[in-house]
């Protein structure tokens, strides 16, 4: 069976370098599934769940921004921020989300920023609850 090589890096560290059967990355407007022999591409990443499927196992990460490159069955994810599911504390994230939801925001920019922060926290919470 054909495999992908998946590399995930941040400016501080290499988070993952391993083989995979499939990789799903978050884009600003949805998700992108990448399988062996995928066409070459470069795309901007959004905030959300990165899933790396290795046979029956799925490794989950929260990532925030950056880009993905696919070339010759190598998926390179360069992101500004990432956490494994184990590094996320669902209780803490839930509390932060409640604070953001209850916070007042005046003006379009403040409301948009509050909504974006809430969306990022919801994505983090999904990753934390699904586990690795």
C-alpha positions as CSV (number, residue, x, y, z in Angstrom):
1,X,0.0,0.0,0.0
2,X,1.3,3.5,-0.9
3,X,2.2,5.8,2.0
4,X,2.7,9.4,2.6
5,X,5.5,11.0,4.6
6,X,4.1,13.6,7.0
7,X,6.2,16.3,8.5
8,X,4.8,18.9,10.9
9,X,7.0,21.7,12.1
10,X,6.7,25.0,14.0
11,X,9.3,27.7,14.3
12,X,10.3,26.1,17.7
13,X,10.4,22.4,16.9
14,X,9.7,19.4,14.7
15,X,6.4,18.0,16.0
16,X,6.1,14.9,13.8
17,X,7.9,13.1,11.0
18,X,6.3,9.8,10.2
19,X,4.5,7.8,7.6
20,X,0.8,8.0,7.1
21,X,-2.0,6.5,5.0
22,X,-3.9,9.8,4.9
23,X,-3.6,13.4,6.3
24,X,-6.5,15.8,6.8
25,X,-5.6,19.5,7.2
26,X,-7.8,22.4,8.2
27,X,-8.1,25.2,5.6
28,X,-9.7,28.6,6.2
29,X,-12.8,27.4,4.5
30,X,-13.0,23.7,5.3
31,X,-10.8,20.6,5.3
32,X,-8.5,19.0,2.7
33,X,-7.9,15.2,2.6
34,X,-4.5,14.1,1.3
35,X,-3.9,10.6,0.2
36,X,-0.9,8.9,-1.6
37,X,-0.3,10.1,-5.1
38,X,-2.0,13.4,-4.4
39,X,-1.4,16.2,-6.9
40,X,1.2,18.7,-5.9
41,X,-0.2,21.7,-4.1
42,X,0.5,24.5,-1.6
43,X,-2.3,25.9,0.5
44,X,-2.8,28.2,3.4
45,X,-3.9,26.6,6.7
46,X,-6.7,27.6,9.0
47,X,-7.0,26.9,12.7
48,X,-8.4,23.4,13.5
49,X,-7.8,19.7,13.7
50,X,-4.9,18.1,11.8
51,X,-5.5,14.3,11.5
52,X,-2.8,11.9,10.5
53,X,-4.1,8.4,9.8
54,X,-1.7,5.5,10.3
55,X,-3.5,2.2,9.5
56,X,-6.3,2.1,12.2
57,X,-4.7,4.7,14.4
58,X,-5.5,8.5,14.0
59,X,-3.1,11.0,15.6
60,X,-4.8,14.4,16.3
61,X,-3.2,17.8,16.6
62,X,-4.6,21.3,16.9
63,X,-2.8,23.7,14.5
64,X,-3.2,27.4,14.0
65,X,-2.3,28.9,10.6
66,X,0.6,28.3,8.4
67,X,0.7,26.4,5.1
68,X,0.8,22.8,3.7
69,X,2.8,21.6,0.8
70,X,2.2,18.3,-0.9
71,X,4.9,17.0,-3.3
72,X,5.9,13.5,-4.2
73,X,4.0,11.9,-1.4
74,X,5.5,14.2,1.2
75,X,3.0,16.3,3.2
76,X,4.9,19.2,4.9
77,X,2.9,21.2,7.4
78,X,4.5,24.4,8.6
79,X,2.4,26.0,11.3
80,X,2.7,28.8,13.8
81,X,1.3,26.9,16.7
82,X,0.4,23.2,17.4
83,X,-0.6,21.0,20.3
84,X,-1.1,17.3,20.5
85,X,-4.4,16.1,21.9
86,X,-2.5,15.1,25.1
87,X,-1.2,18.6,25.6
88,X,-4.7,20.1,25.7
89,X,-6.7,20.2,28.9
90,X,-10.4,20.1,28.0
91,X,-11.5,21.7,31.3
92,X,-9.2,24.7,31.0
93,X,-10.2,25.2,27.3
94,X,-13.9,24.9,28.2
95,X,-13.5,27.6,30.9
96,X,-11.6,29.9,28.5
97,X,-14.4,29.4,25.9
98,X,-17.1,30.3,28.4
99,X,-15.2,33.5,29.3
100,X,-14.9,34.4,25.6
101,X,-18.6,33.8,24.9
102,X,-19.6,35.9,27.9
103,X,-17.3,38.7,27.2
104,X,-18.8,41.9,25.7
105,X,-17.5,43.2,22.5
106,X,-18.3,46.6,21.0
107,X,-17.8,47.2,17.4
108,X,-17.5,45.0,14.3
109,X,-13.8,44.3,14.7
110,X,-14.1,43.3,18.4
111,X,-17.0,41.1,17.6
112,X,-15.1,39.4,14.8
113,X,-12.1,38.9,17.0
114,X,-14.2,37.4,19.8
115,X,-15.9,35.0,17.3
116,X,-12.6,34.0,15.8
117,X,-11.2,33.3,19.3
118,X,-14.3,31.3,20.2
119,X,-13.9,29.2,17.0
120,X,-10.2,28.5,17.7
121,X,-11.1,27.4,21.3
122,X,-13.9,25.2,20.0
123,X,-11.5,23.5,17.6
124,X,-9.0,23.0,20.4
125,X,-11.8,21.5,22.6
126,X,-12.8,19.0,19.8
127,X,-9.2,17.8,19.5
128,X,-8.8,17.5,23.3
129,X,-12.0,15.6,23.7
130,X,-11.3,13.2,20.8
131,X,-7.9,12.4,22.1
132,X,-4.9,11.0,20.3
